[in-house]
Amino acid sequence: MQVSLTELKSNIGKYVTIADSQDIIITKNGKPAAKLTNAKIDKVALMESLFGVIPSDVDFDAMKIERILK
């Protein structure tokens, strides 16, 4: 959903309630300026964002031992 900054300021309570179920793109002069979203952590989306970040050849046990020895 998109909403202008002026509309958001006039009806902030309404859009905070809507943001609980969907993201709201706030526009300024017709261009996206910010995003209003809920505060709940989407664990699935978080995990999907991490795929490909950690190399597949990382040895977590070796890393753990290295941290302990410091």
C-alpha positions, 0 to 999 in steps of 0.5 A: 500500500502507498500513502502520501506523507500528508495523508499519513500525518492526517490519519496516523492511527489508521495507518499504524493499525494497517501496518500491523498486517501489511507494509505501507510505503510513504511517498513524498512528492510522489516518490517513495520516501519511507516504509512503515512496517510492523515490529514483529520479526518475520523469522522466515524472511530473516533466514531467507535474507541470510542464504548465500551470505555464509560460505558453505565451507565454513567450519563452525566448530573451528570458529567456536574453538578459536573464540574460546581460545582467545 
